[in-house]
Amino acid sequence: MADFDYDLFVIGGGSGGVRAARVAAAGGARVALAEDSRLGGTCVIRGCVPKKLMVFASEYREMFADARAYGWDLEDGAFDWTRFSGHLNRELDRLEGVYRGLLEGSKVEIFDQRARLADPHSVTLADGSTRSAKHILIATGGRPQRPDMPNAHLGMVSDDLFQMESLPKSILIVGGGYIACEFACILNGLGVEVTQFYRGAQILRGFDEEARGLIADQMQERGVNLHLGTNIVEMAAADADHPSVPTEEGMGLPEVERPVPPAGAAGGPVWVKASNGMERVFDAVLFATGRTPNTTDLGLEEAGVEIGRRGQILVDEFSQTNVPSIYAIGDVTDRVNLTPVAIREGMAFVETVFKGNPTPVDHDLIPSAVFTQPEFGTVGLTEEEARDREPVEIYCTSFRPMRTAFAGRSDRVLMKLVVSKATRVVLGCHIVAPNAGEMIQLAGIAVKMGATKEDFDRTVAVHPTMAEELVTMKTPVRTA
C-alpha cells in the first residue's frame, strides 16, 4: 500500500470541512486541513452567524414603539453601526478561535493557505510544498456572484456588507431570493432607505406562493420599496451632491469622468437606470443575484474530477466524485446549500470512508428558515408542488398575532399544512410569523416522522400561542 502523508486532507475550513476533519481525526485518522481565508467559512464569518446578529439588531427598532404601547416610557434610540460592527467583528474573531481550537484539540494539522489538487492523491499548497493523502475532501463552499453587466463592480455582494465602515443612507438591492430579502429587511430595520428590484413576478421563488405573497406585502408595509418585474438596465458611478448627477426625474449621465470605487466597495454613490424607467442615485447597490460553487483554480481538471454546468463538483449519494479518492461536500456540490446539510454530509462521509458504514446523505424533508421580517419557516412540499403530485387538502389560517395587534400594528401571520387526501400524511408545513424558524424546527420533526393530520389534531394546543393554530385547524380551506 502506498505511504501517504495523511489519511485525509480537507480543502476548506467551513462548517462541513471542519466537522469532517474533527470526526475523522477523533477516530484515529491522520488529518490535515487547508483554508486560505478564515476558519468557519461562509456561515460563521460572512453568512448565517453575522447575518442573524444583524437580524437581531434590526428588530429592535419596532420594539420601541411596541414597548410604549405596553406602557413603557421609552424613546426611540439611534442605531450606532460602528459600535455594533466592532462588537460583531470581535464575536467572529472569537468564533474563529473556537474552530481553530477544536481542530487543534482533535490533532488536525492546519495549513492557513490555499491548497489545490495536484493529482488524485496529492495537493499543492500556496508555499509550493506538496502533501499526499489517501483521501481528499473538497469543502470549499460557494461565493456570491455579480451579474455580467458593465460597471457591476460598483455594486457590493453579501460578503461586503459585514465590512462596511458606515451604513449607507440609501441602498438598492438587486435580487429576490432569501439573501436579497433578508438583507432588505435587515437594512430597512437599521434605518436605511431600501429599494429592491426583482426581475420575477414574486420574491422567494420556489417557496410556497401564499407564504411568499404575505412576506412581500409585509416587507412593503414595513417600508421596503419593492419593484417586481424590474431589473437594472444601466449603472455608473455618480456623485450624489453634484448638480449634473442623474436623478429620478431622468436627467442624463454626467459627462465628467468619476473615480471608480474598487470592486465591492461602497465607495461612492451609484446611478442606476431601471427597466421600469426609474433613474436614481443610490448610496450603495447590493447584488444578491445568486451564488456559485468555489471550484475555480482548484486543480479539478488536472485531477480528472468531473464538474457540472454550474461549476459544481458532481458527486454520488456518498459524496464521492468520479475520482475514487476524491470526495466533496457542502455548497461546492450545489445540492442543498445549507450549513446543517454540509455538516450532515461531512458526518456521512466519515461514516462511509473511515468507519466502513456506507451512509448516503438524506436530503429529503429538510426544514429551513428565511430570516425576513416576518420570518418564514418551511418544511416539505409547497402547495403547488404537492397538488402536482397528488390530490391534497390545504389547511390554512392567517391572523393578526396578539402581541403586535395589541401594539396597533397590522402584522399578519400564516400557518399552513399541506395534507395528502389519500394517506392523510402532512406533506408540507409553512409558517410566516415571528420566530417561525424556532417553530419549524419542531414541526419538522413531526413531518419527517410522517405524521398525519390526525396526529396533529390529537395534540393538545398550547394556549395562547401562535403555533397552537397548527393543531386546531379542523376544516380544509380548499382542496386541489
BELBELCOR-V254335 format. One record per residue. RES is the residue in one small letter. SS is DSSP state (hx for helix, st for strand, lp for the rest). PSI is psi in degrees with one decimal (* if undefined). OMEGA is omega in degrees with one decimal (999 if undefined). Layout:
res;ss;psi;omega
RES;SS;PSI;OMEGA
RES;SS;PSI;OMEGA
This chain:
res;ss;psi;omega
m;lp;139.1;-179.9
a;lp;147.1;179.3
d;lp;115.9;-178.2
f;lp;155.1;175.7
d;lp;-36.6;-176.8
y;st;157.7;170.3
d;st;-31.5;-177.8
l;st;131.9;170.6
f;st;122.2;-179.2
v;st;127.6;174.1
i;st;107.3;-179.6
g;lp;124.9;-176.1
g;lp;36.1;173.4
g;st;-169.3;-173.9
s;hx;-43.8;-178.2
g;hx;-46.5;-179.1
g;hx;-42.3;179.6
v;hx;-43.5;-179.9
r;hx;-45.3;179.8
a;hx;-43.2;-179.7
a;hx;-46.8;-178.0
r;hx;-46.9;-175.8
v;hx;-39.1;178.0
a;hx;-42.9;179.4
a;hx;-36.7;179.1
a;hx;-25.8;178.2
g;lp;4.9;176.4
g;lp;-1.0;-179.6
a;lp;149.6;173.6
r;lp;116.6;-169.7
v;st;140.5;170.9
a;st;154.1;-179.9
l;st;136.3;177.5
a;st;134.4;177.8
e;lp;124.6;-176.1
d;lp;-1.7;177.9
s;lp;-112.3;-179.0
r;lp;139.6;176.7
l;lp;137.6;-175.3
g;st;-28.0;173.9
g;hx;-160.5;-175.8
t;hx;-47.3;-173.0
c;hx;-50.6;-173.3
v;hx;-38.3;-170.8
i;hx;-39.5;-173.1
r;hx;35.3;-179.3
g;lp;-118.2;-169.4
c;hx;-50.7;-172.2
v;hx;-56.9;179.0
p;hx;-32.9;177.8
k;hx;-45.4;-178.0
k;hx;-35.4;175.9
l;hx;-35.0;175.2
m;hx;-34.9;174.9
v;hx;-49.1;179.3
f;hx;-46.1;-178.6
a;hx;-40.8;-174.7
s;hx;-22.2;-177.0
e;hx;-13.7;-176.4
y;hx;-24.7;-176.2
r;hx;-45.0;-179.6
e;hx;-23.4;-176.8
m;hx;-29.9;179.4
f;hx;-48.1;179.3
a;hx;-40.9;178.8
d;hx;-42.1;-178.9
a;hx;-39.8;178.1
r;hx;-38.7;178.6
a;hx;-27.5;179.2
y;lp;9.3;172.2
g;lp;0.9;179.6
w;lp;138.0;-179.9
d;lp;87.2;-177.3
l;lp;146.4;173.1
e;lp;151.7;177.0
d;lp;137.2;177.4
g;lp;171.8;177.2
a;lp;138.7;-179.6
f;lp;131.8;-179.3
d;lp;98.4;-177.6
w;hx;-39.7;-177.2
t;hx;-43.8;179.8
r;hx;-43.2;-179.9
f;hx;-48.2;-175.3
s;hx;-33.2;175.8
g;hx;-44.1;177.4
h;hx;-39.7;179.2
l;hx;-46.8;-178.2
n;hx;-35.8;176.9
r;hx;-37.8;179.0
e;hx;-40.1;178.6
l;hx;-37.7;175.0
d;hx;-41.9;179.7
r;hx;-44.8;-178.7
l;hx;-37.7;176.1
e;hx;-39.5;177.1
g;hx;-36.3;176.9
v;hx;-45.5;179.2
y;hx;-43.4;179.4
r;hx;-42.3;179.6
g;hx;-38.5;178.8
l;hx;-40.6;178.7
l;hx;-46.1;-179.4
e;hx;-38.5;178.2
g;hx;-23.2;177.9
s;lp;5.0;179.0
k;lp;31.1;173.8
v;lp;128.2;177.2
e;st;128.3;-174.2
i;st;131.2;173.0
f;st;113.7;-179.5
d;lp;63.5;-179.0
q;lp;168.0;-177.8
r;lp;143.7;174.1
a;st;145.6;176.3
r;st;154.4;-178.6
l;st;137.1;172.9
a;st;-37.1;176.1
d;st;-178.4;-176.1
p;lp;-15.9;-179.4
h;lp;13.9;-176.4
s;st;148.7;173.4
v;st;147.0;175.5
t;st;128.0;179.9
l;st;164.3;-177.7
a;lp;-25.6;179.5
d;lp;2.2;177.4
g;lp;-10.0;179.8
s;lp;159.9;-179.8
t;st;140.9;176.6
r;st;143.5;179.5
s;st;153.3;-179.9
a;st;145.7;176.9
k;st;-39.7;178.7
h;st;143.2;175.6
i;st;131.4;178.6
l;st;122.4;178.4
i;st;121.8;-178.7
a;lp;55.0;-172.9
t;lp;-1.6;173.7
g;lp;-151.7;-179.3
g;st;178.6;179.6
r;st;153.0;176.8
p;st;150.9;-179.5
q;lp;145.2;174.4
r;lp;152.9;176.9
p;lp;159.1;179.3
d;lp;88.4;-179.7
m;lp;156.4;179.3
p;lp;137.5;176.4
n;lp;18.3;178.1
a;hx;-22.5;179.5
h;hx;-15.4;178.7
l;hx;-18.7;-179.4
g;lp;153.7;174.7
m;st;166.1;165.5
v;lp;174.4;-171.5
s;hx;-34.3;178.7
d;hx;-35.1;-174.8
d;hx;-24.1;-175.1
l;hx;-33.6;-176.3
f;lp;-8.2;-178.4
q;lp;9.5;-179.2
m;lp;135.2;176.4
e;lp;-28.5;178.1
s;lp;161.2;177.6
l;lp;136.6;173.2
p;lp;155.1;175.6
k;lp;-33.2;178.6
s;st;149.3;179.6
i;st;143.0;170.5
l;st;124.8;176.3
i;st;124.9;-178.1
v;st;119.2;-179.4
g;lp;160.4;-178.4
g;lp;11.3;177.8
g;lp;-172.0;-173.7
y;hx;-32.6;179.3
i;hx;-46.0;178.7
a;hx;-46.0;-176.0
c;hx;-38.3;177.9
e;hx;-45.8;-178.0
f;hx;-27.2;172.7
a;hx;-43.2;179.5
c;hx;-42.6;-179.9
i;hx;-53.7;-175.3
l;hx;-36.7;174.7
n;hx;-42.8;179.2
g;hx;-27.5;179.0
l;lp;1.8;174.3
g;lp;6.8;177.6
v;lp;140.3;173.8
e;st;114.4;-171.2
v;st;127.1;169.3
t;st;137.7;-179.2
q;st;127.3;174.7
f;st;133.7;170.4
y;st;131.3;-174.5
r;lp;-19.7;-178.5
g;lp;178.2;-176.8
a;lp;-22.5;179.4
q;lp;146.4;179.1
i;lp;167.5;174.4
l;lp;49.4;178.2
r;lp;138.0;179.7
g;lp;-16.1;176.0
f;lp;172.4;-178.7
d;lp;130.7;-172.9
e;hx;-41.6;-179.3
e;hx;-40.9;-179.8
a;hx;-44.8;-177.0
r;hx;-32.2;176.1
g;hx;-42.4;178.5
l;hx;-41.8;179.8
i;hx;-43.4;178.7
a;hx;-44.6;179.1
d;hx;-44.6;-177.6
q;hx;-35.8;176.9
m;hx;-42.5;-179.8
q;hx;-38.1;177.0
e;hx;-31.6;179.5
r;lp;-8.4;174.0
g;lp;0.2;176.4
v;lp;126.2;-178.2
n;st;88.1;-172.2
l;st;126.8;177.3
h;st;109.4;178.1
l;st;157.8;-177.6
g;lp;30.9;-172.8
t;lp;142.3;177.3
n;lp;168.3;176.1
i;st;133.0;174.8
v;st;-37.0;-174.2
e;st;146.3;175.2
m;st;152.3;-179.3
a;st;158.7;175.4
a;st;146.0;-178.7
a;lp;167.8;176.0
d;lp;110.7;-172.2
a;lp;-22.4;-177.7
d;lp;-3.5;-177.0
h;lp;134.5;-176.3
p;lp;-20.4;-178.8
s;lp;5.6;-179.5
v;lp;138.5;175.3
p;lp;145.5;-178.3
t;lp;-177.2;178.4
e;lp;-19.9;179.4
e;lp;-5.3;172.5
g;lp;24.4;176.6
m;lp;156.1;-178.0
g;lp;168.6;177.9
l;lp;141.4;175.2
p;lp;145.4;-176.6
e;lp;-21.5;-178.2
v;lp;147.6;175.6
e;lp;141.5;-179.2
r;lp;148.8;-179.7
p;lp;141.6;179.8
v;lp;120.8;179.3
p;lp;155.3;175.8
p;lp;158.0;-178.2
a;lp;131.2;175.2
g;lp;-0.1;-177.5
a;lp;137.2;172.5
a;lp;59.3;-170.0
g;lp;-1.5;179.7
g;lp;162.7;-179.3
p;lp;154.8;-176.7
v;st;128.9;174.9
w;st;135.0;-176.9
v;st;134.9;169.9
k;st;128.6;-174.7
a;st;162.3;179.6
s;lp;-17.0;177.6
n;lp;6.5;177.4
g;lp;-13.1;-179.6
m;lp;137.5;169.0
e;st;128.1;-174.5
r;st;153.7;173.0
v;st;128.7;175.4
f;st;148.3;176.1
d;lp;-30.1;-179.9
a;st;155.3;174.0
v;st;133.1;177.4
l;st;122.4;173.7
f;st;116.5;173.8
a;lp;62.3;-169.8
t;lp;22.7;175.0
g;lp;164.3;178.1
r;st;157.6;-178.4
t;st;145.4;-179.3
p;st;143.6;178.8
n;lp;79.7;-179.7
t;lp;1.9;-178.6
t;lp;133.5;174.7
d;lp;40.9;174.5
l;lp;-1.8;-178.2
g;lp;19.5;-177.1
l;hx;-40.8;-178.8
e;hx;-44.2;-179.3
e;hx;-34.6;-178.8
a;hx;-7.9;178.3
g;lp;19.1;-179.3
v;lp;132.2;-177.4
e;lp;136.8;-178.3
i;st;142.8;179.2
g;lp;177.3;-174.0
r;lp;-20.3;177.6
r;lp;7.3;-179.2
g;lp;4.3;-178.2
q;lp;151.9;175.1
i;st;127.0;-179.1
l;lp;128.1;-178.7
v;lp;163.7;175.7
d;lp;-168.9;-175.9
e;lp;-13.5;177.8
f;lp;14.4;179.4
s;lp;21.6;179.4
q;st;135.9;176.7
t;lp;-176.4;176.5
n;lp;-12.8;173.5
v;lp;113.5;-168.5
p;lp;-31.2;-177.0
s;lp;-5.6;-174.6
i;st;128.5;179.6
y;st;163.8;176.7
a;st;142.2;178.8
i;lp;164.1;173.8
g;hx;-159.2;-172.5
d;hx;-22.5;-179.9
v;hx;-18.3;176.5
t;hx;-11.4;176.9
d;lp;44.9;174.7
r;lp;-87.2;172.2
v;lp;109.0;-169.8
n;lp;74.4;178.3
l;lp;140.5;-177.9
t;hx;-48.5;-179.9
p;hx;-28.4;177.7
v;hx;-42.7;177.6
a;hx;-40.2;178.7
i;hx;-43.9;177.2
r;hx;-41.5;179.6
e;hx;-38.1;177.2
g;hx;-41.0;177.8
m;hx;-42.6;-180.0
a;hx;-36.1;176.4
f;hx;-46.0;-179.9
v;hx;-41.9;177.4
e;hx;-43.4;-176.3
t;hx;-48.2;-169.8
v;hx;-39.2;-172.6
f;hx;-14.6;-179.5
k;lp;3.3;177.2
g;lp;27.6;-178.0
n;lp;85.2;-177.0
p;lp;116.6;-172.8
t;lp;104.3;174.3
p;lp;153.8;179.7
v;lp;131.0;179.3
d;lp;107.0;179.6
h;lp;17.1;-177.1
d;lp;141.6;174.9
l;lp;57.1;178.3
i;lp;117.5;176.3
p;lp;148.4;178.4
s;st;164.0;-180.0
a;st;145.0;172.3
v;st;121.2;-172.0
f;lp;55.0;169.7
t;lp;-179.1;173.4
q;lp;100.6;11.9
p;lp;159.4;-178.9
e;lp;155.5;-177.0
f;st;124.0;175.1
g;st;138.1;-175.0
t;st;145.3;173.2
v;st;140.3;176.8
g;st;-158.6;-173.6
l;lp;145.0;168.0
t;lp;166.4;176.2
e;hx;-40.3;-177.1
e;hx;-42.3;178.7
e;hx;-43.0;-175.0
a;hx;-43.6;-176.4
r;hx;-19.2;174.3
d;hx;-15.8;-177.1
r;hx;-38.9;-173.9
e;lp;165.0;175.4
p;lp;134.3;-176.6
v;st;159.8;169.3
e;st;141.5;-178.7
i;st;120.2;174.8
y;st;121.7;-171.0
c;st;143.0;173.5
t;st;145.3;175.9
s;st;135.5;-174.8
f;st;167.4;174.9
r;lp;121.0;-178.8
p;lp;148.6;-174.5
m;hx;-45.3;-172.1
r;hx;-49.5;-176.6
t;hx;-25.5;175.3
a;hx;-41.5;177.9
f;hx;-33.9;-179.5
a;lp;0.8;176.0
g;lp;12.3;178.7
r;lp;154.9;-176.1
s;lp;13.3;-178.0
d;lp;144.4;174.4
r;lp;150.6;175.8
v;st;164.0;-178.9
l;st;131.9;172.6
m;st;127.0;-172.0
k;st;133.3;174.3
l;st;134.3;175.9
v;st;119.4;-169.3
v;st;134.1;175.6
s;st;129.5;176.5
k;lp;-37.3;-173.3
a;lp;-46.0;-173.6
t;lp;-14.1;-176.4
r;lp;5.8;178.4
v;st;139.5;175.5
v;st;111.8;-175.3
l;st;-24.3;-178.3
g;st;148.2;176.3
c;st;131.2;-175.6
h;st;126.4;-175.6
i;st;125.0;170.8
v;st;109.1;-174.2
a;lp;161.3;170.1
p;lp;137.5;179.7
n;lp;29.2;178.7
a;hx;-32.1;178.8
g;hx;-39.3;177.8
e;hx;-39.8;-178.7
m;hx;-41.0;-173.9
i;hx;-24.7;176.4
q;hx;-42.5;-179.3
l;hx;-41.2;177.5
a;hx;-32.2;-179.8
g;hx;-30.4;177.3
i;hx;-46.2;-179.4
a;hx;-44.6;-178.9
v;hx;-41.1;179.1
k;hx;-33.6;179.4
m;lp;-8.3;-179.9
g;lp;29.9;-179.6
a;lp;145.4;176.6
t;st;169.8;176.9
k;hx;-33.9;179.7
e;hx;-29.9;173.7
d;hx;-42.0;175.8
f;hx;-44.6;-177.1
d;hx;-33.0;-178.4
r;hx;-10.4;-179.1
t;lp;126.4;-179.1
v;lp;137.1;-178.5
a;lp;145.2;170.3
v;lp;115.0;-171.1
h;lp;141.6;-6.1
p;lp;121.5;174.8
t;lp;162.7;172.7
m;lp;-40.3;-172.7
a;lp;-15.7;179.9
e;lp;-22.5;179.8
e;hx;-24.1;179.6
l;hx;-23.6;-178.3
v;hx;3.7;-179.0
t;hx;-3.5;179.2
m;lp;112.9;-172.7
k;lp;-26.2;-173.7
t;lp;129.9;178.8
p;lp;143.9;178.1
v;lp;-20.7;177.1
r;st;162.5;174.7
t;st;155.7;-178.9
a;lp;*;999
